[in-house]
């Protein structure tokens, strides 16, 4: 039998203990500093009343990857009601609730004047988030939220923590897109039917060239509305001056109406049930663009530009008679005073008599006159001729004040200590400017500045 003896030198133990003791205060200080790191301080909170302390959003989806879930959570956070959003300020160092009253804290957050918790604002946040999900094609989503209250400082501080659990489901995708503007022509005149056929041809050309939606995209009401607006703009830029977005009807089917028809054949019933199950697992939508029933005939007329009259010095008390009337390149100019040269107006008008009406040319003309500065008010009226496909245009221009004056007075002081610039120098400057908004009667702007300066010692 072997015997092992363990001996401890007391002197060595005392030396190690004495070596360790000087570091004890430093270790305690580090522990105190670390205890105040990565925490949250709340100021001006309502006592003994639950307030919003933290809001979390959790997206639960097997079809979305980690990056897609994080991006969706960030987008959903922007939809929260202001009363449930937590606004905190991150600080690297500070003395908020300092340790022992003197030791600063590092890397913490401060929540200033939090909002009293109200479940109504959380419910409104759910509605906002559902709207966002619908715009991205999630039409079978589900959102719920839970609330828990943590009490601090002997129940004086009641922190409400909200957790939103979002189940977006599968994205509904577009399966078919149809444009049928001439579908309902029963009871319409031959002229109306021909007008609808022309609309159908134009919309097909537009949908093939630059559509905003296509098969396989996420089904979104926002995108459908954008496509409707694009079609309306396309029509207005192709002669349909009075066409508007309200003329459209957008019909969609996310259920599959053809799959709900009754049948007594068991084999056909099994096929329909299988197709319904596939559609439930992979939801799709069929979309169709139509015109409203009995459309207004004036809305589907393709207009051409008729007479164009320009009143360059139009005022509120302008009478119907004018001293100067002239025609320049097909444009009729009517004026009471020779304020502007008549030859300048064809360069500022982007539509001409006999051309197909385009809204882009109309807006470009209005923007051009407004940018010149020679007129303070620009008005372009459209006057369709009754029973015709022609519209006359009246351009009324109210002149601005021809001259604008500005004056600037400046005072500066310079203290110099060099041999050649000793003493205090006071500089005085005066500038006077004149702006002519109708230089040489061509609606051109010219600016003339006069400057005077001197120094006093």
C-alpha positions as CSV (number, residue, x, y, z in Angstrom):
1,X,0.0,0.0,0.0
2,X,1.4,3.4,-1.1
3,X,1.1,6.5,0.9
4,X,0.9,10.1,-0.6
5,X,1.7,13.1,1.5
6,X,0.5,16.6,0.6
7,X,2.4,19.5,2.1
8,X,1.4,23.2,1.9
9,X,3.9,25.9,2.5
10,X,2.0,28.6,4.4
11,X,4.5,31.2,3.4
12,X,3.8,30.6,-0.3
13,X,0.1,30.8,0.3
14,X,0.3,34.1,2.1
15,X,2.4,35.5,-0.8
16,X,-0.2,34.5,-3.4
17,X,-3.0,35.9,-1.2
18,X,-1.2,39.2,-0.8
19,X,-0.6,39.4,-4.5
20,X,-4.3,38.9,-5.3
21,X,-5.7,41.4,-2.7
22,X,-4.5,44.6,-4.4
23,X,-6.6,43.7,-7.6
24,X,-9.8,43.2,-5.7
25,X,-11.1,46.9,-5.8
26,X,-10.4,47.0,-9.5
27,X,-12.3,43.8,-10.1
28,X,-15.2,45.1,-8.1
29,X,-15.2,48.3,-10.1
30,X,-15.2,46.4,-13.4
31,X,-18.2,44.3,-12.2
32,X,-20.1,47.5,-11.3
33,X,-19.4,49.0,-14.7
34,X,-20.5,45.9,-16.5
35,X,-23.7,45.7,-14.5
36,X,-24.8,49.1,-16.0
37,X,-23.9,48.2,-19.6
38,X,-26.5,47.2,-22.3
39,X,-29.5,48.2,-20.1
40,X,-32.4,50.6,-20.6
41,X,-33.3,53.6,-18.5
42,X,-36.8,55.1,-18.5
43,X,-37.4,58.7,-17.6
44,X,-40.6,60.6,-16.9
45,X,-42.8,57.5,-17.0
46,X,-46.4,57.4,-15.6
47,X,-46.2,55.9,-12.1
48,X,-48.1,52.7,-11.5
49,X,-49.5,52.7,-15.0
50,X,-48.5,50.4,-17.8
51,X,-46.5,52.2,-20.5
52,X,-45.0,50.9,-23.8
53,X,-41.5,49.8,-23.1
54,X,-40.7,47.4,-25.9
55,X,-42.4,46.3,-29.2
56,X,-41.3,43.2,-31.0
57,X,-42.4,41.8,-34.4
58,X,-42.0,38.1,-35.2
59,X,-42.7,36.9,-38.7
60,X,-43.6,33.2,-38.8
61,X,-43.2,31.8,-42.3
62,X,-41.6,28.6,-43.7
63,X,-41.7,30.0,-47.3
64,X,-39.5,33.1,-46.5
65,X,-35.8,32.9,-45.9
66,X,-34.1,34.6,-42.9
67,X,-33.2,37.7,-44.9
68,X,-36.7,38.1,-46.3
69,X,-38.2,37.7,-42.8
70,X,-35.9,40.4,-41.4
71,X,-36.7,42.7,-44.2
72,X,-40.5,42.1,-43.8
73,X,-40.2,42.7,-40.0
74,X,-38.5,46.1,-40.7
75,X,-41.2,47.1,-43.1
76,X,-43.9,46.0,-40.7
77,X,-42.3,48.0,-37.9
78,X,-42.8,51.2,-40.0
79,X,-46.6,50.5,-39.9
80,X,-46.9,50.6,-36.1
81,X,-49.1,53.2,-34.6
82,X,-47.1,56.1,-33.1
83,X,-48.4,55.3,-29.7
84,X,-46.9,51.8,-29.7
85,X,-43.5,52.8,-31.2
86,X,-40.7,53.0,-28.7
87,X,-38.2,55.8,-29.4
88,X,-35.0,55.4,-27.4
89,X,-31.6,57.2,-27.5
90,X,-28.5,55.1,-27.4
91,X,-25.6,56.5,-25.4
92,X,-22.0,55.3,-25.2
93,X,-21.4,56.9,-21.8
94,X,-23.5,58.9,-19.5
95,X,-24.6,59.6,-15.9
96,X,-28.2,58.6,-16.1
97,X,-28.8,56.5,-12.9
98,X,-25.1,56.5,-12.3
99,X,-23.6,53.7,-10.2
100,X,-23.1,54.9,-6.7
101,X,-24.0,58.3,-8.0
102,X,-20.6,59.0,-9.4
103,X,-19.6,56.1,-11.7
104,X,-20.8,56.6,-15.3
105,X,-22.6,54.0,-17.3
106,X,-21.5,52.7,-20.7
107,X,-23.5,51.6,-23.8
108,X,-27.1,51.9,-22.6
109,X,-30.4,53.3,-23.9
110,X,-32.7,56.0,-22.6
111,X,-36.5,56.0,-23.1
112,X,-37.8,59.5,-22.5
113,X,-41.5,60.0,-21.6
114,X,-43.0,56.7,-22.8
115,X,-46.6,56.4,-24.0
116,X,-49.3,54.9,-21.8
117,X,-50.3,51.5,-23.2
118,X,-53.7,51.2,-24.9
119,X,-54.7,48.1,-26.7
120,X,-56.7,50.1,-29.2
121,X,-53.5,51.4,-30.8
122,X,-52.1,47.9,-31.0
123,X,-55.3,46.8,-32.8
124,X,-54.9,49.7,-35.2
125,X,-51.3,48.6,-35.8
126,X,-52.5,45.2,-36.8
127,X,-54.8,46.8,-39.5
128,X,-51.9,48.9,-40.8
129,X,-49.7,45.8,-41.0
130,X,-52.4,43.8,-42.8
131,X,-52.7,46.6,-45.4
132,X,-48.9,46.4,-46.0
133,X,-49.1,42.6,-46.4
134,X,-52.0,42.9,-48.9
135,X,-49.9,45.3,-51.0
136,X,-47.2,42.7,-51.2
137,X,-49.5,39.8,-52.2
138,X,-50.1,38.2,-48.8
139,X,-53.9,37.9,-48.9
140,X,-54.2,35.0,-46.4
141,X,-52.3,36.5,-43.5
142,X,-53.0,36.3,-39.8
143,X,-51.7,38.7,-37.1
144,X,-52.1,38.5,-33.4
145,X,-50.4,40.3,-30.5
146,X,-49.7,39.6,-26.8
147,X,-48.9,41.9,-24.0
148,X,-47.0,41.3,-20.8
149,X,-46.2,43.8,-18.0
150,X,-43.0,43.7,-16.0
151,X,-42.9,45.6,-12.8
152,X,-39.9,47.4,-11.5
153,X,-39.1,49.5,-8.5
154,X,-41.8,48.0,-6.2
155,X,-44.5,48.2,-8.9
156,X,-43.9,51.9,-9.5
157,X,-42.7,51.3,-13.0
158,X,-44.9,49.0,-15.1
159,X,-43.3,48.1,-18.4
160,X,-45.6,46.8,-21.1
161,X,-43.9,44.6,-23.7
162,X,-45.8,44.0,-27.0
163,X,-45.2,41.0,-29.2
164,X,-46.8,40.9,-32.7
165,X,-46.8,37.4,-34.3
166,X,-47.3,37.7,-38.1
167,X,-48.3,34.7,-40.2
168,X,-48.2,36.0,-43.8
169,X,-49.0,32.7,-45.5
170,X,-48.3,32.1,-49.2
171,X,-48.0,34.9,-51.7
172,X,-51.0,35.1,-54.1
173,X,-49.6,35.4,-57.6
174,X,-51.2,36.6,-60.8
175,X,-52.3,33.7,-63.1
176,X,-54.1,35.5,-65.9
177,X,-54.5,39.2,-66.9
178,X,-57.2,40.2,-69.4
179,X,-58.2,43.5,-70.9
180,X,-61.8,43.5,-72.1
181,X,-63.0,47.0,-72.8
182,X,-65.4,46.0,-75.6
183,X,-67.0,43.0,-73.8
184,X,-70.4,44.5,-73.2
185,X,-71.6,46.1,-76.4
186,X,-75.2,44.9,-76.4
187,X,-77.6,47.8,-77.0
188,X,-74.9,50.2,-78.0
189,X,-74.9,52.2,-81.3
190,X,-72.5,51.3,-84.1
191,X,-70.4,54.4,-83.3
192,X,-70.1,53.4,-79.7
193,X,-69.1,49.9,-80.6
194,X,-66.5,51.2,-83.0
195,X,-65.1,53.5,-80.3
196,X,-64.9,50.6,-77.8
197,X,-63.1,48.5,-80.5
198,X,-60.6,51.3,-80.9
199,X,-60.0,51.4,-77.1
200,X,-59.5,47.7,-77.1
201,X,-56.9,47.8,-79.8
202,X,-55.0,50.7,-78.0
203,X,-55.1,48.9,-74.6
204,X,-53.7,45.7,-76.1
205,X,-50.8,47.6,-77.8
206,X,-50.1,49.4,-74.4
207,X,-50.3,46.2,-72.4
208,X,-47.8,44.5,-74.7
209,X,-45.3,47.4,-74.7
210,X,-45.0,48.6,-71.1
211,X,-47.2,46.8,-68.6
212,X,-46.7,47.3,-64.9
213,X,-48.0,43.8,-64.1
214,X,-47.4,40.5,-65.6
215,X,-48.2,36.8,-65.0
216,X,-46.4,35.5,-62.0
217,X,-46.2,38.8,-60.1
218,X,-47.6,39.1,-56.6
219,X,-51.2,40.0,-56.5
220,X,-51.4,43.5,-55.1
221,X,-54.3,46.0,-55.2
222,X,-51.7,48.8,-55.2
223,X,-50.1,47.4,-58.4
224,X,-53.6,46.9,-60.0
225,X,-54.4,50.6,-59.3
226,X,-51.0,51.6,-60.7
227,X,-51.8,49.7,-63.9
228,X,-55.2,51.3,-64.1
229,X,-53.7,54.8,-63.7
230,X,-51.1,54.0,-66.4
231,X,-53.8,52.9,-68.8
232,X,-55.7,56.1,-68.2
233,X,-52.6,58.2,-68.8
234,X,-51.9,56.2,-71.9
235,X,-55.4,57.0,-73.2
236,X,-55.2,60.7,-72.4
237,X,-51.9,60.8,-74.3
238,X,-53.6,59.2,-77.3
239,X,-56.4,61.7,-77.9
240,X,-58.9,60.6,-75.1
241,X,-58.9,64.0,-73.4
242,X,-61.8,63.4,-71.0
243,X,-61.0,59.8,-70.1
244,X,-60.4,59.2,-66.4
245,X,-59.4,56.3,-64.1
246,X,-63.1,56.1,-62.9
247,X,-64.0,54.6,-66.2
248,X,-62.3,51.3,-65.3
249,X,-63.6,48.4,-63.4
250,X,-61.0,45.8,-62.0
251,X,-62.5,42.4,-61.4
252,X,-60.4,39.7,-59.8
253,X,-61.0,36.1,-58.7
254,X,-58.9,34.5,-56.0
255,X,-61.2,31.5,-55.3
256,X,-61.7,29.9,-58.7
257,X,-65.3,30.3,-59.7
258,X,-65.1,27.7,-62.4
259,X,-64.1,25.2,-59.7
260,X,-67.3,25.8,-57.7
261,X,-69.8,24.7,-60.4
262,X,-72.0,21.8,-59.3
263,X,-71.5,18.4,-60.8
264,X,-72.8,14.9,-60.1
265,X,-70.0,13.0,-61.8
266,X,-67.8,11.5,-59.0
267,X,-64.7,11.5,-61.2
268,X,-65.2,15.2,-62.1
269,X,-65.9,16.0,-58.4
270,X,-62.6,14.4,-57.4
271,X,-60.7,16.4,-60.1
272,X,-62.4,19.7,-58.9
273,X,-61.5,18.9,-55.3
274,X,-57.9,18.2,-56.2
275,X,-57.6,21.4,-58.2
276,X,-59.1,23.4,-55.3
277,X,-56.6,21.9,-52.9
278,X,-53.7,22.8,-55.3
279,X,-55.1,26.4,-55.5
280,X,-55.3,26.6,-51.7
281,X,-51.7,25.5,-51.3
282,X,-50.5,27.8,-54.2
283,X,-53.0,30.7,-54.3
284,X,-53.4,32.5,-57.6
285,X,-55.6,35.3,-58.9
286,X,-57.3,36.0,-62.2
287,X,-57.6,39.7,-63.1
288,X,-59.7,41.4,-65.7
289,X,-59.9,45.1,-66.7
290,X,-63.3,46.3,-67.9
291,X,-65.2,49.5,-68.7
292,X,-68.2,50.5,-66.7
293,X,-71.6,49.7,-68.1
294,X,-73.1,52.3,-70.4
295,X,-70.0,54.5,-70.6
296,X,-70.3,58.2,-71.3
297,X,-69.9,58.8,-75.0
298,X,-67.9,62.0,-74.4
299,X,-65.3,60.0,-72.4
300,X,-64.4,57.7,-75.2
301,X,-64.1,60.2,-78.0
302,X,-60.7,60.7,-79.5
303,X,-60.1,64.4,-79.7
304,X,-58.0,66.4,-82.1
305,X,-56.6,70.0,-81.5
306,X,-58.8,72.7,-83.1
307,X,-58.3,76.4,-82.8
308,X,-55.7,77.8,-80.3
309,X,-56.2,81.3,-79.0
310,X,-53.6,83.1,-76.9
311,X,-54.3,86.1,-74.7
312,X,-50.8,87.3,-73.5
313,X,-52.0,90.2,-71.4
314,X,-55.3,88.8,-70.0
315,X,-56.7,90.5,-66.9
316,X,-59.8,90.1,-64.9
317,X,-61.5,93.1,-66.5
318,X,-60.4,92.2,-70.1
319,X,-63.2,92.7,-72.6
320,X,-64.0,90.6,-75.6
321,X,-62.5,93.1,-78.0
322,X,-58.8,93.4,-78.6
323,X,-56.7,96.1,-80.3
324,X,-54.2,93.7,-81.7
325,X,-55.1,90.4,-83.4
326,X,-52.8,88.3,-85.5
327,X,-52.1,84.7,-86.5
328,X,-48.7,83.2,-86.3
329,X,-48.1,79.6,-87.6
330,X,-51.8,78.7,-86.9
331,X,-51.9,80.3,-83.5
332,X,-54.3,83.2,-83.0
333,X,-52.8,86.0,-80.8
334,X,-55.2,88.5,-79.2
335,X,-53.7,91.5,-77.2
336,X,-54.6,94.9,-76.0
337,X,-51.1,96.2,-75.8
338,X,-47.8,95.3,-77.5
339,X,-46.2,93.9,-74.4
340,X,-44.9,90.7,-76.1
341,X,-43.7,89.9,-79.5
342,X,-46.2,87.6,-81.3
343,X,-43.6,85.4,-82.9
344,X,-42.3,84.0,-79.5
345,X,-45.5,82.1,-78.7
346,X,-45.2,79.1,-81.2
347,X,-41.9,78.2,-79.5
348,X,-43.7,77.9,-76.1
349,X,-46.7,75.9,-77.2
350,X,-46.2,72.1,-77.8
351,X,-49.5,71.2,-79.5
352,X,-50.6,72.5,-82.8
353,X,-53.9,72.7,-84.7
354,X,-54.9,69.4,-86.3
355,X,-52.7,67.3,-84.2
356,X,-54.0,64.4,-81.9
357,X,-54.5,65.6,-78.4
358,X,-51.9,64.5,-75.9
359,X,-52.0,65.3,-72.2
360,X,-48.2,65.4,-72.0
361,X,-48.1,68.2,-74.6
362,X,-50.7,70.1,-72.6
363,X,-48.8,69.8,-69.3
364,X,-45.5,70.7,-71.0
365,X,-47.0,73.9,-72.4
366,X,-48.4,74.9,-69.1
367,X,-45.1,74.2,-67.3
368,X,-43.2,76.2,-69.9
369,X,-45.2,79.3,-69.5
370,X,-45.0,79.0,-65.7
371,X,-41.2,78.7,-65.8
372,X,-40.7,81.8,-67.9
373,X,-41.6,84.2,-65.0
374,X,-43.1,86.8,-67.4
375,X,-46.7,85.8,-66.3
376,X,-47.9,85.4,-62.8
377,X,-51.0,83.3,-63.8
378,X,-51.3,80.7,-66.6
379,X,-54.6,79.1,-67.6
380,X,-55.3,76.7,-70.5
381,X,-58.9,75.9,-71.0
382,X,-60.2,73.0,-73.1
383,X,-63.4,73.5,-75.0
384,X,-64.7,70.4,-76.9
385,X,-67.0,71.2,-79.8
386,X,-70.5,69.7,-79.3
387,X,-70.9,66.5,-81.4
388,X,-67.4,66.7,-82.8
389,X,-64.0,65.1,-82.1
390,X,-62.3,68.5,-82.0
391,X,-61.4,70.6,-79.0
392,X,-60.4,74.3,-79.0
393,X,-57.8,75.6,-76.6
394,X,-57.7,79.1,-75.0
395,X,-54.5,80.2,-73.3
396,X,-55.0,83.1,-70.9
397,X,-51.8,84.6,-69.6
398,X,-51.8,87.3,-66.8
399,X,-48.5,89.3,-66.9
400,X,-46.4,89.7,-63.9
401,X,-44.8,93.0,-62.9
402,X,-42.1,93.7,-65.4
403,X,-39.4,95.0,-63.0
404,X,-38.3,93.7,-59.6
405,X,-35.8,95.6,-57.4
406,X,-33.6,94.4,-54.6
407,X,-31.1,96.2,-52.4
408,X,-28.4,94.8,-50.1
409,X,-26.3,96.7,-47.5
410,X,-23.3,95.0,-45.9
411,X,-20.9,96.0,-43.1
412,X,-17.7,94.2,-42.3
413,X,-14.8,94.7,-39.9
414,X,-11.2,93.6,-40.3
415,X,-8.5,93.9,-37.6
416,X,-5.0,93.8,-39.0
417,X,-1.7,93.5,-37.1
418,X,0.7,93.6,-40.0
419,X,3.0,96.5,-40.7
420,X,1.2,97.5,-43.8
421,X,-2.3,96.9,-42.5
422,X,-2.3,98.1,-38.9
423,X,-5.5,99.3,-37.2
424,X,-9.2,98.5,-37.6
425,X,-10.8,98.6,-41.0
426,X,-14.6,98.9,-41.5
427,X,-15.9,97.9,-44.9
428,X,-19.2,99.2,-46.3
429,X,-20.9,97.7,-49.2
430,X,-24.1,98.6,-51.1
431,X,-25.6,96.6,-54.0
432,X,-28.7,97.4,-56.1
433,X,-30.3,95.0,-58.5
434,X,-32.9,95.3,-61.2
435,X,-34.6,92.3,-62.8
436,X,-36.5,92.7,-66.1
437,X,-38.9,89.8,-66.6
438,X,-39.8,90.8,-70.2
439,X,-36.5,91.9,-71.7
440,X,-36.9,93.0,-75.3
441,X,-40.6,91.9,-75.2
442,X,-39.5,88.3,-75.6
443,X,-40.5,87.0,-72.2
444,X,-36.8,86.7,-71.3
445,X,-35.3,87.6,-68.0
446,X,-32.3,89.9,-67.5
447,X,-30.7,91.0,-64.2
448,X,-28.5,94.1,-63.7
449,X,-26.6,94.6,-60.5
450,X,-24.8,97.7,-59.3
451,X,-22.3,97.4,-56.4
452,X,-20.4,100.0,-54.4
453,X,-17.9,99.4,-51.6
454,X,-15.4,101.3,-49.5
455,X,-13.2,100.8,-46.4
456,X,-12.8,103.2,-43.5
457,X,-9.8,103.2,-41.2
